[in-house]
Amino acid sequence: MLSALNTYKDKRFISIFFFGISSGFPWIMIGSVLSAWLKDDGLSRSAIGLFGVIFSAYSFNFLWSPLIDKLRPPFLGQRRGWILSMQAIVVALCIAMSQFTTQDNLFFIALVGLIIAIASATQDIAIDGYRIDTIDANDKDGMSAASSVATAGWWTGYGGLGALPFFLADMTAWSWPSIYLLLAAIMGVLMLATCLSSEPQIDRKALLQEIHGASSSDNSLKSWLYSTVVTPFAEFFNRNGVKLAASFLLFIFLFKIGEAFLGRMSIVFYKEVGFSNTDIATYSKLLNWWVTIVFSLLGGIVNIRFGIYRGLMVAGIAMAASNLLFAVIAQTGPSTSLLAITVIVDGFTGAWSTVAMVAFISLLCSRAFSATQYALMASLSVAGRTLVASSSGFFVDSMDGNWSLFFILTALMVIPSLGFLYSIRENIKKVEYS
């Protein structure tokens, strides 16, 4: 355990942590804050659920991820140049969002929200590539530790900073649109952290030379398109074999389906059951933030000590249990003590599962195509949250608002992925220890 803790002394983790904040923070803009704004302005559950389609950008970002690996911005380097550019776009879009009202500009709210999601998803491609490129290829412990630090950063952006809008909504005269100006300012500060970070030194040309051989000297447009678009995906399937590669991708898609359905409706549920904006900020954001940071770091230590497979299995079982606690809240009403217990358990499952999944996906990536291959697998990981879970509002409405039954069903959704995880356990261990 002491050896595992020493892994966290690496100064590079500071940049990884801040990039994690930058990755999680936009989810507040198009997730919690937008849902609360729409709910307070009287939109239905189904309509709010449909706004989750905005998150589809995170499911399809692998389509343009090869460009992030291939094209180098004229400033700050391959990774930081892309990150800073996307952060600047998000700042501008938050300022635009502050000018809208749901009565007159609902279409433009959805459109700007979608563009924020695209910019954020593009930023994530570069951030994930940065993390993988920063850690040495044979440093499996470092990769697990970096995954836990990135997860802690993500939840700092989503939970820690995400509490501020809800406190402001209850305690000040700030409207939801004006809160977007604050979100723009915070993202502006995160841009400074990007400028102060160090660009990882990866000789991508040499790596590509190893993969392509002499053919890499072909500078034709056809060769460029093939190496940019086709080769990253072909290399992943060739290296693992089609059957095993498909198995990895299917598990990644299935693992968080239940959590995705729950997460999309959580803010709506909190408001309907009777919790205030302050309660949401205190428990769902701030408490969840600290719980997640603690368990993210512990999850990294456990992965280093006991392996990624065990981390995923423990997290999956706890994930189903935490969903059942939400069903209890639906029966008892707005008990803050029960909400605190639920948030602690949910924070543990969310952190532990994310750390294990991020580390697992990172190990599957080739250094030559780190951003592209990570984007392919990560997009599947969030596909349930972004595509399937967009129907969660209709799902609740079809049960006449029976939240207890909804949360029980989300718990059952975890079971197939655990069975699949068990069936590929030896393959996961082989990847981890090869």
C-alpha positions in Angstrom: 0.0 0.0 0.0 2.9 2.4 0.8 4.3 1.7 -2.7 0.9 2.4 -4.2 0.7 5.7 -2.3 4.2 6.7 -3.5 2.9 6.6 -7.1 0.8 9.7 -6.4 3.9 11.9 -5.8 4.4 12.5 -9.5 4.1 16.2 -10.2 2.6 15.5 -13.6 -0.6 14.5 -11.8 -1.3 18.2 -11.0 -1.9 18.9 -14.7 -4.0 15.7 -15.0 -6.1 16.9 -12.1 -6.8 20.3 -13.6 -7.6 18.8 -17.0 -10.0 16.5 -15.1 -11.8 19.6 -13.8 -12.0 21.1 -17.3 -13.5 17.8 -18.5 -16.2 17.5 -15.8 -17.2 21.2 -15.6 -19.1 21.5 -19.0 -21.4 18.7 -17.8 -22.8 21.2 -15.3 -23.6 23.7 -18.1 -25.6 21.2 -20.2 -26.6 18.8 -17.4 -27.5 19.8 -13.8 -27.8 23.6 -14.4 -29.8 23.2 -17.6 -32.1 20.5 -16.1 -32.8 22.7 -13.0 -33.4 25.7 -15.3 -35.9 23.8 -17.5 -37.6 22.2 -14.5 -38.0 25.6 -12.7 -39.5 27.0 -15.9 -42.1 24.3 -16.1 -40.9 21.9 -18.8 -42.0 18.3 -18.5 -39.9 15.3 -17.5 -40.1 14.0 -21.1 -38.9 17.3 -22.5 -36.0 17.6 -20.0 -35.1 14.0 -20.8 -35.0 14.7 -24.5 -32.4 17.5 -23.8 -30.1 14.6 -22.9 -29.7 14.1 -26.7 -27.3 17.0 -26.4 -24.8 14.6 -24.8 -24.8 12.4 -28.0 -21.7 14.4 -28.9 -19.8 12.4 -26.3 -20.9 9.2 -28.0 -19.9 10.2 -31.5 -16.7 12.1 -30.8 -14.6 9.1 -32.0 -15.7 10.1 -35.5 -13.5 13.2 -35.5 -11.0 12.0 -32.9 -8.4 11.0 -35.6 -8.1 14.7 -36.4 -7.0 15.4 -32.8 -4.2 12.9 -33.2 -3.2 14.0 -36.6 -3.6 17.8 -36.8 -1.3 20.0 -34.6 -2.5 23.5 -33.6 0.0 26.3 -34.2 0.2 27.0 -30.4 0.9 25.1 -27.2 1.4 21.7 -28.9 -0.7 18.8 -30.1 -2.7 18.2 -26.9 -2.8 21.6 -25.1 -3.5 23.5 -28.3 -6.7 21.6 -28.9 -7.7 21.8 -25.2 -7.2 25.6 -25.0 -9.1 26.1 -28.3 -12.2 24.1 -27.1 -12.1 25.9 -23.7 -12.3 29.3 -25.4 -15.3 28.1 -27.5 -17.1 27.0 -24.3 -16.5 30.4 -22.6 -18.0 32.2 -25.6 -21.0 29.8 -25.7 -21.7 30.3 -22.0 -21.9 34.0 -22.5 -24.3 33.4 -25.4 -26.5 31.1 -23.2 -26.8 33.9 -20.6 -28.8 35.9 -23.1 -31.6 33.4 -23.6 -34.9 32.6 -21.9 -36.9 29.3 -22.1 -40.0 31.2 -23.2 -38.5 32.8 -26.3 -35.3 30.9 -27.1 -35.8 27.2 -26.3 -34.4 26.1 -29.7 -31.3 28.2 -29.3 -30.8 26.9 -25.8 -30.7 23.4 -27.2 -28.5 24.4 -30.1 -25.9 26.2 -28.0 -26.1 23.4 -25.5 -25.3 20.9 -28.3 -22.3 23.0 -29.5 -21.0 23.2 -25.9 -21.2 19.4 -25.8 -19.3 19.1 -29.1 -16.6 21.4 -27.9 -16.4 19.7 -24.6 -16.3 16.2 -26.2 -13.5 17.4 -28.5 -11.6 18.8 -25.4 -12.0 15.4 -23.8 -10.4 13.6 -26.7 -7.3 15.8 -26.3 -7.4 15.5 -22.5 -7.5 11.7 -22.5 -4.7 11.7 -25.1 -2.7 14.0 -22.9 -3.1 11.7 -19.9 -2.1 8.5 -21.8 0.9 10.3 -23.5 2.1 11.7 -20.2 2.4 8.3 -18.4 5.1 5.8 -19.6 3.7 2.9 -21.6 5.0 0.3 -19.2 3.9 2.1 -16.0 0.7 0.3 -15.2 0.6 1.6 -11.7 1.1 5.1 -12.9 -1.8 4.7 -15.3 -4.2 3.6 -12.5 -3.0 6.5 -10.4 -3.5 9.0 -13.2 -7.0 7.6 -13.8 -7.9 8.1 -10.2 -6.5 11.7 -10.2 -8.4 12.5 -13.5 -11.6 11.1 -11.9 -11.1 13.2 -8.8 -10.6 16.2 -11.1 -13.7 15.5 -13.1 -15.8 15.3 -10.0 -14.2 18.5 -8.7 -15.5 20.2 -11.8 -18.8 18.5 -11.8 -19.5 18.3 -8.1 -17.4 20.9 -6.3 -17.8 23.7 -8.8 -21.2 22.4 -9.8 -22.6 23.3 -6.3 -22.1 27.0 -6.8 -24.9 27.6 -9.3 -27.4 25.9 -6.9 -26.4 28.0 -3.9 -26.6 31.1 -6.0 -30.1 30.2 -7.3 -31.4 29.8 -3.7 -29.5 32.5 -1.9 -29.2 35.4 -4.4 -31.2 37.1 -7.0 -29.2 35.4 -9.8 -31.3 33.8 -12.5 -30.3 30.6 -14.2 -29.2 32.5 -17.4 -27.0 34.9 -15.5 -25.4 32.0 -13.7 -23.9 31.1 -17.1 -21.7 34.2 -16.9 -20.1 32.7 -13.8 -19.6 29.4 -15.5 -17.8 31.2 -18.4 -15.5 33.0 -15.9 -14.6 29.7 -14.2 -13.7 28.1 -17.5 -11.6 31.2 -18.3 -9.5 30.4 -15.1 -9.1 26.8 -16.2 -7.7 28.1 -19.5 -4.8 29.6 -17.5 -4.1 26.2 -16.0 -3.9 24.8 -19.5 -1.3 27.4 -20.5 0.8 26.6 -17.5 0.9 22.8 -18.0 3.7 20.9 -19.9 3.1 19.3 -23.3 3.9 15.5 -23.2 6.8 14.5 -25.4 5.7 11.8 -27.8 7.5 10.9 -31.0 4.3 10.1 -32.9 6.1 9.9 -36.3 8.4 7.2 -35.0 5.4 5.2 -33.6 3.6 5.5 -36.9 6.8 4.3 -38.7 6.8 1.2 -36.6 3.2 0.4 -37.5 3.2 1.4 -41.2 6.8 0.6 -42.1 8.1 2.0 -45.3 4.6 2.8 -46.5 4.5 5.7 -44.0 6.6 7.8 -46.4 3.7 7.9 -48.9 2.4 11.5 -48.7 -0.6 11.1 -51.0 -4.1 12.2 -49.9 -5.3 8.6 -50.0 -2.5 7.5 -47.7 -3.1 10.5 -45.3 -6.8 9.7 -45.0 -6.2 6.0 -44.5 -3.6 6.6 -41.8 -5.8 9.2 -40.1 -9.2 7.6 -40.2 -8.8 3.8 -40.8 -5.5 2.8 -39.2 -6.3 3.8 -35.5 -9.4 1.5 -35.5 -7.8 -1.2 -37.6 -4.8 -1.4 -35.3 -7.0 -1.9 -32.2 -8.9 -4.8 -33.8 -5.7 -6.4 -35.3 -3.8 -6.2 -32.0 -6.6 -7.8 -29.9 -8.4 -9.9 -32.5 -11.9 -9.0 -33.8 -13.8 -11.2 -31.3 -11.9 -10.0 -28.2 -11.9 -6.4 -29.3 -15.7 -6.6 -29.8 -16.1 -8.2 -26.4 -14.2 -5.3 -24.8 -16.3 -2.8 -26.6 -19.6 -4.5 -25.6 -18.7 -4.7 -21.9 -17.7 -1.0 -21.9 -21.1 -0.1 -23.4 -23.1 -2.2 -21.0 -21.4 -1.4 -17.7 -23.0 2.0 -16.9 -26.4 1.7 -18.5 -28.3 1.7 -15.2 -26.2 4.6 -13.8 -26.9 6.5 -17.0 -30.7 6.2 -16.6 -30.5 7.3 -13.0 -28.1 10.2 -13.6 -30.2 11.8 -16.4 -33.3 12.1 -14.1 -31.6 12.7 -10.7 -32.1 16.5 -10.6 -35.7 16.1 -11.7 -36.2 13.5 -9.0 -34.6 15.6 -6.3 -36.9 18.5 -7.1 -40.1 16.4 -7.4 -39.5 14.6 -4.1 -39.1 18.0 -2.3 -35.4 18.8 -2.0 -34.4 22.5 -2.4 -31.6 23.9 -4.6 -29.5 24.3 -1.4 -30.0 20.6 -0.5 -29.0 19.6 -4.0 -25.9 21.8 -3.8 -24.9 20.5 -0.3 -25.5 16.8 -0.8 -25.6 16.0 -4.5 -22.7 18.3 -5.4 -20.5 19.2 -2.4 -20.8 16.0 -0.3 -20.6 13.9 -3.5 -17.5 15.8 -4.6 -15.5 15.0 -1.4 -16.8 11.4 -1.3 -15.8 10.9 -4.9 -12.3 12.4 -4.5 -11.6 10.1 -1.5 -12.9 7.0 -3.3 -11.2 7.9 -6.5 -7.9 7.9 -4.8 -8.7 4.7 -2.9 -9.9 3.2 -6.1 -6.6 3.9 -7.7 -4.8 2.3 -4.8 -7.0 -0.8 -4.9 -6.5 -1.1 -8.7 -2.7 -1.0 -8.2 -2.9 -3.5 -5.4 -5.6 -5.9 -6.5 -6.2 -5.3 -10.2 -8.7 -3.7 -12.5 -11.0 -6.7 -12.7 -11.7 -6.8 -9.0 -12.2 -3.0 -9.0 -14.8 -3.2 -11.8 -16.7 -6.1 -10.1 -16.9 -4.5 -6.7 -18.0 -1.2 -8.3 -20.7 -2.9 -10.3 -22.2 -4.7 -7.4 -22.2 -1.5 -5.3 -23.7 0.5 -8.2 -26.8 -1.7 -8.2 -27.1 -1.3 -4.4 -26.8 2.5 -4.6 -29.6 2.7 -7.1 -31.9 0.8 -4.7 -31.2 3.5 -2.0 -32.7 6.1 -4.4 -35.9 3.9 -4.5 -36.0 4.1 -0.7 -35.9 8.0 -0.8 -38.8 7.9 -3.3 -40.8 6.1 -0.6 -39.7 8.1 2.5 -39.7 11.6 1.0 -37.0 14.4 1.3 -34.9 13.1 4.2 -31.5 14.8 4.1 -29.9 12.1 6.3 -31.0 9.4 3.9 -29.9 11.5 1.0 -26.4 11.9 2.6 -26.1 8.1 3.0 -27.3 7.6 -0.6 -24.8 10.2 -1.9 -21.9 8.6 -0.1 -22.7 5.1 -1.5 -23.4 6.5 -5.0 -20.2 8.6 -4.8 -18.2 5.4 -3.9 -19.7 3.5 -6.8 -19.3 6.3 -9.3 -15.7 7.0 -8.4 -14.6 3.4 -8.1 -16.2 2.3 -11.3 -14.9 5.3 -13.3 -11.3 4.9 -12.1 -11.3 1.2 -13.0 -12.9 1.8 -16.4 -10.6 4.8 -17.3 -7.5 2.7 -16.3 -8.8 -0.3 -18.3 -9.5 1.7 -21.4 -6.2 3.5 -21.2 -4.3 0.2 -21.1 -6.1 -0.9 -24.3 -4.8 2.2 -26.3 -1.8 2.3 -28.6 0.5 5.3 -28.0 0.4 6.1 -31.7 -3.4 6.6 -31.6 -4.0 7.3 -27.9 -6.7 10.0 -28.4 -8.5 8.2 -31.2 -8.7 4.8 -29.6 -9.6 6.2 -26.2 -12.4 8.3 -27.7 -13.8 5.1 -29.5 -14.0 3.2 -26.2 -15.0 6.1 -24.0 -17.8 7.1 -26.4 -19.3 3.6 -25.8 -18.9 4.1 -22.1 -21.1 7.2 -22.2 -23.4 6.0 -25.0 -25.9 4.7 -22.5 -25.9 8.0 -20.7 -26.2 10.1 -23.8 -28.4 8.1 -26.2 -30.4 5.4 -24.5 -30.9 7.4 -21.2 -32.4 10.3 -23.1 -35.6 8.3 -23.0 -35.5 8.1 -19.2 -38.1 10.9 -18.9 -40.6 8.9 -21.0 -39.6 5.8 -19.0 -40.7 7.5 -15.7 -43.8 9.0 -17.3 -44.8 5.6 -18.6 -44.8 4.3 -15.0 -46.9 7.3 -13.9 -44.0 8.9 -12.0 -43.3 5.7 -10.0 -39.8 6.6 -9.0 -39.3 3.6 -6.8 -39.9 1.2 -9.7 -37.7 3.3 -12.0 -34.7 3.0 -9.6 -35.3 -0.7 -9.0 -35.2 -1.3 -12.8 -32.0 0.8 -13.1 -30.4 -1.5 -10.5 -31.4 -4.6 -12.5 -29.8 -3.1 -15.6 -26.4 -3.6 -14.0 -26.7 -7.4 -13.8 -26.0 -8.3 -17.5 -22.8 -6.3 -17.5 -21.5 -8.1 -14.3 -22.2 -11.5 -16.0 -20.3 -10.3 -19.1 -17.5 -8.9 -16.9 -17.0 -12.3 -15.3 -16.9 -14.1 -18.6 -14.0 -12.0 -19.9 -12.1 -11.7 -16.6 -9.1 -13.6 -17.8 -8.8 -11.4 -20.9 -8.9 -8.3 -18.8 -6.2 -9.7 -16.5 -4.1 -10.6 -19.5 -4.3 -7.0 -20.8 -3.5 -5.6 -17.4 -0.4 -7.7 -16.7 1.0 -8.1 -20.2 
